[in-house]
Amino acid sequence: MAEQKTLSVTILDREYLVACPAGQEKKLTEAASTLNDKMREIRETGKVFGIERIAVMAALNLTHELLQAKPENANDHSAIMRLSGKLDAILPNHDADPLGLGLDFED
């Protein structure tokens, strides 16, 4: 079982103790900072009141941003696979002779 650490993060001036897998502290701190920034942004509009409502709006906004980025990632992956296929078709068999020097390589 992975070792867990307890990390203290501050969101909208409130401290929270959060369990975190060892080695993931930086990522959790960055996530908490992003959430804090988004919640402050929403609070400063003055249109949403109460920490719970602000948290829900922040979660919705961040989820929307994540979902907007997802198709680009899938398209990027597809483009990379197409380019890789084209390179494989154009380049000589690199396993047998990577530099084209007539040398025989064994694994």
Chimera marker file (.cmm) of the C-alpha trace (Angstrom):
<marker_set name="trace">
<marker id="1" x="0.000" y="0.000" z="0.000" r="1" g="1" b="0" radius="0.5"/>
<marker id="2" x="1.332" y="3.451" z="-0.946" r="1" g="1" b="0" radius="0.5"/>
<marker id="3" x="2.458" y="5.686" z="1.875" r="1" g="1" b="0" radius="0.5"/>
<marker id="4" x="0.082" y="8.564" z="2.648" r="1" g="1" b="0" radius="0.5"/>
<marker id="5" x="1.073" y="11.941" z="4.010" r="1" g="1" b="0" radius="0.5"/>
<marker id="6" x="-1.134" y="14.643" z="5.442" r="1" g="1" b="0" radius="0.5"/>
<marker id="7" x="-0.724" y="17.981" z="3.743" r="1" g="1" b="0" radius="0.5"/>
<marker id="8" x="-2.142" y="21.314" z="4.869" r="1" g="1" b="0" radius="0.5"/>
<marker id="9" x="-3.622" y="23.501" z="2.132" r="1" g="1" b="0" radius="0.5"/>
<marker id="10" x="-5.349" y="26.870" z="2.418" r="1" g="1" b="0" radius="0.5"/>
<marker id="11" x="-8.372" y="27.673" z="0.286" r="1" g="1" b="0" radius="0.5"/>
<marker id="12" x="-10.232" y="30.973" z="0.757" r="1" g="1" b="0" radius="0.5"/>
<marker id="13" x="-8.388" y="31.599" z="4.013" r="1" g="1" b="0" radius="0.5"/>
<marker id="14" x="-9.441" y="28.234" z="5.465" r="1" g="1" b="0" radius="0.5"/>
<marker id="15" x="-6.952" y="25.497" z="6.252" r="1" g="1" b="0" radius="0.5"/>
<marker id="16" x="-7.690" y="21.920" z="5.197" r="1" g="1" b="0" radius="0.5"/>
<marker id="17" x="-5.720" y="18.787" z="6.040" r="1" g="1" b="0" radius="0.5"/>
<marker id="18" x="-5.673" y="16.472" z="3.026" r="1" g="1" b="0" radius="0.5"/>
<marker id="19" x="-4.303" y="12.942" z="2.637" r="1" g="1" b="0" radius="0.5"/>
<marker id="20" x="-1.774" y="12.783" z="-0.154" r="1" g="1" b="0" radius="0.5"/>
<marker id="21" x="0.280" y="9.914" z="-1.638" r="1" g="1" b="0" radius="0.5"/>
<marker id="22" x="4.002" y="10.322" z="-0.971" r="1" g="1" b="0" radius="0.5"/>
<marker id="23" x="5.688" y="12.125" z="-3.845" r="1" g="1" b="0" radius="0.5"/>
<marker id="24" x="2.492" y="13.895" z="-4.955" r="1" g="1" b="0" radius="0.5"/>
<marker id="25" x="2.721" y="16.855" z="-2.579" r="1" g="1" b="0" radius="0.5"/>
<marker id="26" x="3.703" y="19.364" z="-5.265" r="1" g="1" b="0" radius="0.5"/>
<marker id="27" x="0.808" y="18.351" z="-7.521" r="1" g="1" b="0" radius="0.5"/>
<marker id="28" x="-1.678" y="18.592" z="-4.665" r="1" g="1" b="0" radius="0.5"/>
<marker id="29" x="-0.326" y="22.007" z="-3.684" r="1" g="1" b="0" radius="0.5"/>
<marker id="30" x="-0.675" y="23.191" z="-7.292" r="1" g="1" b="0" radius="0.5"/>
<marker id="31" x="-4.234" y="21.827" z="-7.477" r="1" g="1" b="0" radius="0.5"/>
<marker id="32" x="-5.161" y="23.596" z="-4.231" r="1" g="1" b="0" radius="0.5"/>
<marker id="33" x="-3.635" y="26.830" z="-5.510" r="1" g="1" b="0" radius="0.5"/>
<marker id="34" x="-5.594" y="26.587" z="-8.773" r="1" g="1" b="0" radius="0.5"/>
<marker id="35" x="-8.810" y="25.929" z="-6.871" r="1" g="1" b="0" radius="0.5"/>
<marker id="36" x="-8.093" y="28.801" z="-4.486" r="1" g="1" b="0" radius="0.5"/>
<marker id="37" x="-7.492" y="31.174" z="-7.411" r="1" g="1" b="0" radius="0.5"/>
<marker id="38" x="-10.720" y="30.113" z="-9.144" r="1" g="1" b="0" radius="0.5"/>
<marker id="39" x="-12.754" y="30.441" z="-5.941" r="1" g="1" b="0" radius="0.5"/>
<marker id="40" x="-11.306" y="33.909" z="-5.239" r="1" g="1" b="0" radius="0.5"/>
<marker id="41" x="-12.136" y="34.959" z="-8.792" r="1" g="1" b="0" radius="0.5"/>
<marker id="42" x="-15.756" y="33.839" z="-8.337" r="1" g="1" b="0" radius="0.5"/>
<marker id="43" x="-16.057" y="35.445" z="-4.896" r="1" g="1" b="0" radius="0.5"/>
<marker id="44" x="-14.716" y="38.753" z="-6.220" r="1" g="1" b="0" radius="0.5"/>
<marker id="45" x="-17.496" y="38.986" z="-8.826" r="1" g="1" b="0" radius="0.5"/>
<marker id="46" x="-19.883" y="39.507" z="-5.911" r="1" g="1" b="0" radius="0.5"/>
<marker id="47" x="-22.570" y="37.444" z="-7.644" r="1" g="1" b="0" radius="0.5"/>
<marker id="48" x="-22.134" y="34.195" z="-5.686" r="1" g="1" b="0" radius="0.5"/>
<marker id="49" x="-22.383" y="34.041" z="-1.904" r="1" g="1" b="0" radius="0.5"/>
<marker id="50" x="-21.403" y="31.282" z="0.503" r="1" g="1" b="0" radius="0.5"/>
<marker id="51" x="-18.317" y="29.109" z="0.369" r="1" g="1" b="0" radius="0.5"/>
<marker id="52" x="-20.298" y="26.036" z="-0.676" r="1" g="1" b="0" radius="0.5"/>
<marker id="53" x="-21.822" y="27.785" z="-3.700" r="1" g="1" b="0" radius="0.5"/>
<marker id="54" x="-18.471" y="29.294" z="-4.627" r="1" g="1" b="0" radius="0.5"/>
<marker id="55" x="-16.881" y="25.820" z="-4.430" r="1" g="1" b="0" radius="0.5"/>
<marker id="56" x="-19.576" y="24.323" z="-6.673" r="1" g="1" b="0" radius="0.5"/>
<marker id="57" x="-19.185" y="27.103" z="-9.240" r="1" g="1" b="0" radius="0.5"/>
<marker id="58" x="-15.391" y="26.676" z="-9.180" r="1" g="1" b="0" radius="0.5"/>
<marker id="59" x="-15.775" y="22.917" z="-9.654" r="1" g="1" b="0" radius="0.5"/>
<marker id="60" x="-18.123" y="23.472" z="-12.594" r="1" g="1" b="0" radius="0.5"/>
<marker id="61" x="-15.777" y="26.005" z="-14.204" r="1" g="1" b="0" radius="0.5"/>
<marker id="62" x="-12.696" y="23.818" z="-13.772" r="1" g="1" b="0" radius="0.5"/>
<marker id="63" x="-14.539" y="20.734" z="-15.047" r="1" g="1" b="0" radius="0.5"/>
<marker id="64" x="-15.717" y="22.690" z="-18.087" r="1" g="1" b="0" radius="0.5"/>
<marker id="65" x="-12.129" y="23.779" z="-18.804" r="1" g="1" b="0" radius="0.5"/>
<marker id="66" x="-10.937" y="20.175" z="-18.462" r="1" g="1" b="0" radius="0.5"/>
<marker id="67" x="-13.614" y="18.866" z="-20.825" r="1" g="1" b="0" radius="0.5"/>
<marker id="68" x="-12.816" y="21.603" z="-23.359" r="1" g="1" b="0" radius="0.5"/>
<marker id="69" x="-9.170" y="20.504" z="-23.385" r="1" g="1" b="0" radius="0.5"/>
<marker id="70" x="-9.952" y="16.790" z="-23.771" r="1" g="1" b="0" radius="0.5"/>
<marker id="71" x="-10.849" y="16.737" z="-27.499" r="1" g="1" b="0" radius="0.5"/>
<marker id="72" x="-7.647" y="18.609" z="-28.322" r="1" g="1" b="0" radius="0.5"/>
<marker id="73" x="-5.650" y="15.951" z="-26.523" r="1" g="1" b="0" radius="0.5"/>
<marker id="74" x="-7.395" y="13.194" z="-28.494" r="1" g="1" b="0" radius="0.5"/>
<marker id="75" x="-6.811" y="15.088" z="-31.745" r="1" g="1" b="0" radius="0.5"/>
<marker id="76" x="-3.169" y="15.681" z="-30.868" r="1" g="1" b="0" radius="0.5"/>
<marker id="77" x="-2.712" y="11.975" z="-30.152" r="1" g="1" b="0" radius="0.5"/>
<marker id="78" x="-4.324" y="11.053" z="-33.488" r="1" g="1" b="0" radius="0.5"/>
<marker id="79" x="-2.127" y="13.528" z="-35.343" r="1" g="1" b="0" radius="0.5"/>
<marker id="80" x="1.002" y="12.147" z="-33.682" r="1" g="1" b="0" radius="0.5"/>
<marker id="81" x="0.008" y="8.580" z="-34.596" r="1" g="1" b="0" radius="0.5"/>
<marker id="82" x="-0.604" y="9.602" z="-38.245" r="1" g="1" b="0" radius="0.5"/>
<marker id="83" x="2.770" y="11.359" z="-38.434" r="1" g="1" b="0" radius="0.5"/>
<marker id="84" x="4.476" y="8.392" z="-36.818" r="1" g="1" b="0" radius="0.5"/>
<marker id="85" x="2.918" y="6.087" z="-39.409" r="1" g="1" b="0" radius="0.5"/>
<marker id="86" x="4.103" y="8.345" z="-42.232" r="1" g="1" b="0" radius="0.5"/>
<marker id="87" x="7.638" y="8.415" z="-40.799" r="1" g="1" b="0" radius="0.5"/>
<marker id="88" x="7.660" y="4.628" z="-40.473" r="1" g="1" b="0" radius="0.5"/>
<marker id="89" x="6.585" y="4.311" z="-44.109" r="1" g="1" b="0" radius="0.5"/>
<marker id="90" x="9.230" y="6.763" z="-45.370" r="1" g="1" b="0" radius="0.5"/>
<marker id="91" x="12.230" y="5.806" z="-43.246" r="1" g="1" b="0" radius="0.5"/>
<marker id="92" x="14.202" y="2.628" z="-43.894" r="1" g="1" b="0" radius="0.5"/>
<marker id="93" x="13.882" y="-0.281" z="-41.477" r="1" g="1" b="0" radius="0.5"/>
<marker id="94" x="15.692" y="1.282" z="-38.522" r="1" g="1" b="0" radius="0.5"/>
<marker id="95" x="15.806" y="-1.961" z="-36.509" r="1" g="1" b="0" radius="0.5"/>
<marker id="96" x="18.087" y="-3.716" z="-38.971" r="1" g="1" b="0" radius="0.5"/>
<marker id="97" x="20.456" y="-0.838" z="-39.748" r="1" g="1" b="0" radius="0.5"/>
<marker id="98" x="19.609" y="2.417" z="-37.943" r="1" g="1" b="0" radius="0.5"/>
<marker id="99" x="22.240" y="4.521" z="-39.742" r="1" g="1" b="0" radius="0.5"/>
<marker id="100" x="22.052" y="2.806" z="-43.139" r="1" g="1" b="0" radius="0.5"/>
<marker id="101" x="25.723" y="1.831" z="-42.953" r="1" g="1" b="0" radius="0.5"/>
<marker id="102" x="25.298" y="-1.812" z="-43.879" r="1" g="1" b="0" radius="0.5"/>
<marker id="103" x="25.940" y="-2.916" z="-40.288" r="1" g="1" b="0" radius="0.5"/>
<marker id="104" x="24.103" y="-5.825" z="-38.711" r="1" g="1" b="0" radius="0.5"/>
<marker id="105" x="22.703" y="-5.164" z="-35.216" r="1" g="1" b="0" radius="0.5"/>
<marker id="106" x="21.537" y="-7.785" z="-32.779" r="1" g="1" b="0" radius="0.5"/>
<marker id="107" x="19.353" y="-7.235" z="-29.723" r="1" g="1" b="0" radius="0.5"/>
<link id1="1" id2="2" r="1" g="1" b="0" radius="0.2"/>
<link id1="2" id2="3" r="1" g="1" b="0" radius="0.2"/>
<link id1="3" id2="4" r="1" g="1" b="0" radius="0.2"/>
<link id1="4" id2="5" r="1" g="1" b="0" radius="0.2"/>
<link id1="5" id2="6" r="1" g="1" b="0" radius="0.2"/>
<link id1="6" id2="7" r="1" g="1" b="0" radius="0.2"/>
<link id1="7" id2="8" r="1" g="1" b="0" radius="0.2"/>
<link id1="8" id2="9" r="1" g="1" b="0" radius="0.2"/>
<link id1="9" id2="10" r="1" g="1" b="0" radius="0.2"/>
<link id1="10" id2="11" r="1" g="1" b="0" radius="0.2"/>
<link id1="11" id2="12" r="1" g="1" b="0" radius="0.2"/>
<link id1="12" id2="13" r="1" g="1" b="0" radius="0.2"/>
<link id1="13" id2="14" r="1" g="1" b="0" radius="0.2"/>
<link id1="14" id2="15" r="1" g="1" b="0" radius="0.2"/>
<link id1="15" id2="16" r="1" g="1" b="0" radius="0.2"/>
<link id1="16" id2="17" r="1" g="1" b="0" radius="0.2"/>
<link id1="17" id2="18" r="1" g="1" b="0" radius="0.2"/>
<link id1="18" id2="19" r="1" g="1" b="0" radius="0.2"/>
<link id1="19" id2="20" r="1" g="1" b="0" radius="0.2"/>
<link id1="20" id2="21" r="1" g="1" b="0" radius="0.2"/>
<link id1="21" id2="22" r="1" g="1" b="0" radius="0.2"/>
<link id1="22" id2="23" r="1" g="1" b="0" radius="0.2"/>
<link id1="23" id2="24" r="1" g="1" b="0" radius="0.2"/>
<link id1="24" id2="25" r="1" g="1" b="0" radius="0.2"/>
<link id1="25" id2="26" r="1" g="1" b="0" radius="0.2"/>
<link id1="26" id2="27" r="1" g="1" b="0" radius="0.2"/>
<link id1="27" id2="28" r="1" g="1" b="0" radius="0.2"/>
<link id1="28" id2="29" r="1" g="1" b="0" radius="0.2"/>
<link id1="29" id2="30" r="1" g="1" b="0" radius="0.2"/>
<link id1="30" id2="31" r="1" g="1" b="0" radius="0.2"/>
<link id1="31" id2="32" r="1" g="1" b="0" radius="0.2"/>
<link id1="32" id2="33" r="1" g="1" b="0" radius="0.2"/>
<link id1="33" id2="34" r="1" g="1" b="0" radius="0.2"/>
<link id1="34" id2="35" r="1" g="1" b="0" radius="0.2"/>
<link id1="35" id2="36" r="1" g="1" b="0" radius="0.2"/>
<link id1="36" id2="37" r="1" g="1" b="0" radius="0.2"/>
<link id1="37" id2="38" r="1" g="1" b="0" radius="0.2"/>
<link id1="38" id2="39" r="1" g="1" b="0" radius="0.2"/>
<link id1="39" id2="40" r="1" g="1" b="0" radius="0.2"/>
<link id1="40" id2="41" r="1" g="1" b="0" radius="0.2"/>
<link id1="41" id2="42" r="1" g="1" b="0" radius="0.2"/>
<link id1="42" id2="43" r="1" g="1" b="0" radius="0.2"/>
<link id1="43" id2="44" r="1" g="1" b="0" radius="0.2"/>
<link id1="44" id2="45" r="1" g="1" b="0" radius="0.2"/>
<link id1="45" id2="46" r="1" g="1" b="0" radius="0.2"/>
<link id1="46" id2="47" r="1" g="1" b="0" radius="0.2"/>
<link id1="47" id2="48" r="1" g="1" b="0" radius="0.2"/>
<link id1="48" id2="49" r="1" g="1" b="0" radius="0.2"/>
<link id1="49" id2="50" r="1" g="1" b="0" radius="0.2"/>
<link id1="50" id2="51" r="1" g="1" b="0" radius="0.2"/>
<link id1="51" id2="52" r="1" g="1" b="0" radius="0.2"/>
<link id1="52" id2="53" r="1" g="1" b="0" radius="0.2"/>
<link id1="53" id2="54" r="1" g="1" b="0" radius="0.2"/>
<link id1="54" id2="55" r="1" g="1" b="0" radius="0.2"/>
<link id1="55" id2="56" r="1" g="1" b="0" radius="0.2"/>
<link id1="56" id2="57" r="1" g="1" b="0" radius="0.2"/>
<link id1="57" id2="58" r="1" g="1" b="0" radius="0.2"/>
<link id1="58" id2="59" r="1" g="1" b="0" radius="0.2"/>
<link id1="59" id2="60" r="1" g="1" b="0" radius="0.2"/>
<link id1="60" id2="61" r="1" g="1" b="0" radius="0.2"/>
<link id1="61" id2="62" r="1" g="1" b="0" radius="0.2"/>
<link id1="62" id2="63" r="1" g="1" b="0" radius="0.2"/>
<link id1="63" id2="64" r="1" g="1" b="0" radius="0.2"/>
<link id1="64" id2="65" r="1" g="1" b="0" radius="0.2"/>
<link id1="65" id2="66" r="1" g="1" b="0" radius="0.2"/>
<link id1="66" id2="67" r="1" g="1" b="0" radius="0.2"/>
<link id1="67" id2="68" r="1" g="1" b="0" radius="0.2"/>
<link id1="68" id2="69" r="1" g="1" b="0" radius="0.2"/>
<link id1="69" id2="70" r="1" g="1" b="0" radius="0.2"/>
<link id1="70" id2="71" r="1" g="1" b="0" radius="0.2"/>
<link id1="71" id2="72" r="1" g="1" b="0" radius="0.2"/>
<link id1="72" id2="73" r="1" g="1" b="0" radius="0.2"/>
<link id1="73" id2="74" r="1" g="1" b="0" radius="0.2"/>
<link id1="74" id2="75" r="1" g="1" b="0" radius="0.2"/>
<link id1="75" id2="76" r="1" g="1" b="0" radius="0.2"/>
<link id1="76" id2="77" r="1" g="1" b="0" radius="0.2"/>
<link id1="77" id2="78" r="1" g="1" b="0" radius="0.2"/>
<link id1="78" id2="79" r="1" g="1" b="0" radius="0.2"/>
<link id1="79" id2="80" r="1" g="1" b="0" radius="0.2"/>
<link id1="80" id2="81" r="1" g="1" b="0" radius="0.2"/>
<link id1="81" id2="82" r="1" g="1" b="0" radius="0.2"/>
<link id1="82" id2="83" r="1" g="1" b="0" radius="0.2"/>
<link id1="83" id2="84" r="1" g="1" b="0" radius="0.2"/>
<link id1="84" id2="85" r="1" g="1" b="0" radius="0.2"/>
<link id1="85" id2="86" r="1" g="1" b="0" radius="0.2"/>
<link id1="86" id2="87" r="1" g="1" b="0" radius="0.2"/>
<link id1="87" id2="88" r="1" g="1" b="0" radius="0.2"/>
<link id1="88" id2="89" r="1" g="1" b="0" radius="0.2"/>
<link id1="89" id2="90" r="1" g="1" b="0" radius="0.2"/>
<link id1="90" id2="91" r="1" g="1" b="0" radius="0.2"/>
<link id1="91" id2="92" r="1" g="1" b="0" radius="0.2"/>
<link id1="92" id2="93" r="1" g="1" b="0" radius="0.2"/>
<link id1="93" id2="94" r="1" g="1" b="0" radius="0.2"/>
<link id1="94" id2="95" r="1" g="1" b="0" radius="0.2"/>
<link id1="95" id2="96" r="1" g="1" b="0" radius="0.2"/>
<link id1="96" id2="97" r="1" g="1" b="0" radius="0.2"/>
<link id1="97" id2="98" r="1" g="1" b="0" radius="0.2"/>
<link id1="98" id2="99" r="1" g="1" b="0" radius="0.2"/>
<link id1="99" id2="100" r="1" g="1" b="0" radius="0.2"/>
<link id1="100" id2="101" r="1" g="1" b="0" radius="0.2"/>
<link id1="101" id2="102" r="1" g="1" b="0" radius="0.2"/>
<link id1="102" id2="103" r="1" g="1" b="0" radius="0.2"/>
<link id1="103" id2="104" r="1" g="1" b="0" radius="0.2"/>
<link id1="104" id2="105" r="1" g="1" b="0" radius="0.2"/>
<link id1="105" id2="106" r="1" g="1" b="0" radius="0.2"/>
<link id1="106" id2="107" r="1" g="1" b="0" radius="0.2"/>
</marker_set>
